[in-house]
Amino acid sequence: MTSDSSTITNENTTWQSQTVTRADRELLNEHKSAILWFTGLSGSGKSTLSNAVEAYLHQQGARTFVLDGDNIRQGLCNDLGFSDESRKENIRRIGEVSKLMMDAGVITLTAFISPFRRDRRIVRDITNEGDFIEILCNANLEVCEKRDPKGLYKKARAGEIKDFTGISSPYEVPEHPEIIVETGIQTVEESVTQVIDYLKNCNLI
């Protein structure tokens, strides 16, 4: 019988309380922290919108950071493929990192397809009420394929990419996202305004 080193490690560790709390950091920053979880098909505008929202918040003096799917897969998750299980683990890791960054007082913006509801729910469940803001970048498949900034849809249609979301693997639309941004028809400026207005109405900024 082989031992599970991760289980042994978890059984012999204790969560350590910090002297400087999240509330202390939020007070210093003069804004609350949260996770803004941008989800949608490839080409739906997740990276564009998350970076534009961050640029606005940064100009306002907020502490922010964008976790982008491609960047994360070059480092933290470069050992993972694109099977259902690998995608689940990818999102689990991102969720844990996002929570740590939120606890550090940072408004953390994530840009991941995160196609499965169960995986997004896992991240929501490790946060407190109001900390996880799910933002659906709503652009239909036809629009996303026309954009196809990386040529991925073309490769998926040709069978060069397996398990590609929207073509050979499903995308499960969020049932109750906090924000639905019509990125297929709205300008970037309109989409940013919609997200920022939500954050203001929630007294997050």
Residue, then its C-alpha position, 0 to 999 in steps of 0.5 A: m500500500t502506497s502512502d499519500s504524502s499530501t494527506i500525511t502533510n495535511e494531517n500534520t499541519t495547523w493553520q497559523s493565524q496572522t498578526v496582520t489581518r485581511a481587515d488591516r490590509e483593507l483598511l490600509n488600502e482603503h478598499k475591500s478585497a475580493i475575487l473577480w472571476f471572469t469566465g466564458l468561452s475562448g475569445s469571449g473577452k475575459s483577458t481583455l476585460s479583466n485587464a481593462v478593469e484592473a487598469y481602471l482600478h489601478q488608476q484609482g489607487a487600488r491594489t490589484f492583480v490579474l491571474d490569466g489562464d495562459n500565464i498560469r499554465q506556463g508556471l504554476c499549472n504547467d504540469l496539467g493537461f486539458s482533461d476534465e480532471s486536469r481542468k478541475e485541478n487547474i481551477r482548484r489551484i487558481g482558487e487557492v491562490s486567488k483566496l490567498m491574494m484576496d486575504a492579502g488585501v488584493i482585488t484579484l481578477t482571474a481570466f479562465i474559461s473554467p467551463f464546469r459549474r462544479d469547479r467554479r462552485i469549489v472556488r466559491d465555497i472556499t470564500n465567504e459570502g460576497d467575496f467571489i464575484e462571478i462575471l460571465c463574459n457572454a459572447n456566443l460561439e459564432v462571435c468567438e470563432k470569428r475573433d479566434p485571436k490565437g487560431l485555436y478554434k481553427k485548430a480544434r475544428a481541424g482535430e488538432i486540439k482535443d477537448f476544446t471548450g465549445i467544440s469538443s468539450p462543453y461549456e456550462v454557463p453560470e446559472h446565477p453569476e453576479i454579473i453578465v457582461e455582453t462582451g459579444i456586443q458591448t464595447v470594452e468601455e461599456s463592459v468596464t463601466q458595468v463591472i465597476d458600477y457593480l463594485k461601487n454598488c457593493n461598496l467594494i471600492 
